[in-house]
């Protein structure tokens, strides 16, 4: 009489890993059960103002009466706390993170867990993966209309971890008008779509006489996605004490228009808050 073949050590390890990943995803889904809409703010390259867009968009939505969280998963260079002007740190008790709050936005960032702001976080992929998962599993967001996620730039391990782990309703892709930025934006858009996720729309940042304008709108047409709006290159961004929408009425108007287009795009996708 034959007996069932036992799994070899490699197969057993693989099964254990699958169970662990499933459990992590279940815990993350439970944590986010009271979050109505999760939107990633993403770029193909650094330096295009992705974090600035994420922070000002979150602040705009909060000012409009929405319940908003802002998660900074750019583990290498976490800058959300600086742009938001957050002074208080989140509470961390019994393995649970209670977000800090600033300008009506709940905030969690790796920056809270650095001793020195200018220290380099020199981690390989698995450590970054574990840090992102810990944030997602441990943070108690409560009830939110929007969770805005500031992703790392590029198409490698860190953004892939977020896309495969966090239930996302879609992504706002940020680019500047220059050709190289547009090329990199197309790369990250291709990554989003290869993973069968939604591009909510395109934002053109640093628009104006210095870097040009219109390339973001053309990109949106080329990839058949909504164009959410342009952000002018303004001297008001030099005030880093708080999000610029709280400093400059013109900038506030730009972001109010983007927020309205964001809602329309999410509604068209059946993902509205």
Protein Blocks (a to p, Z undefined) as FASTA:
>chain_A
ZZdddddfklmmmmmmmmmmmmmmmmmmmmmmmpmbdcddddfbehiommmmmmmmmmmm
mmnopacddddfbfklccklmmnopabdcddeehiacdddeehiacddfklmpfblkbcc
dddfklmmmmmmmmmmmpcgbjafbdcddddedjdfklmmmmmmmccfbdcddddfbfkl
mmmmmmmmmmmmmnopacfbdcdehiajknoghjlmmmmmmnopacfbdcdddfklmpmk
bcfklmmmklmmmmmmmmmmmmmmmmmnopaZZ
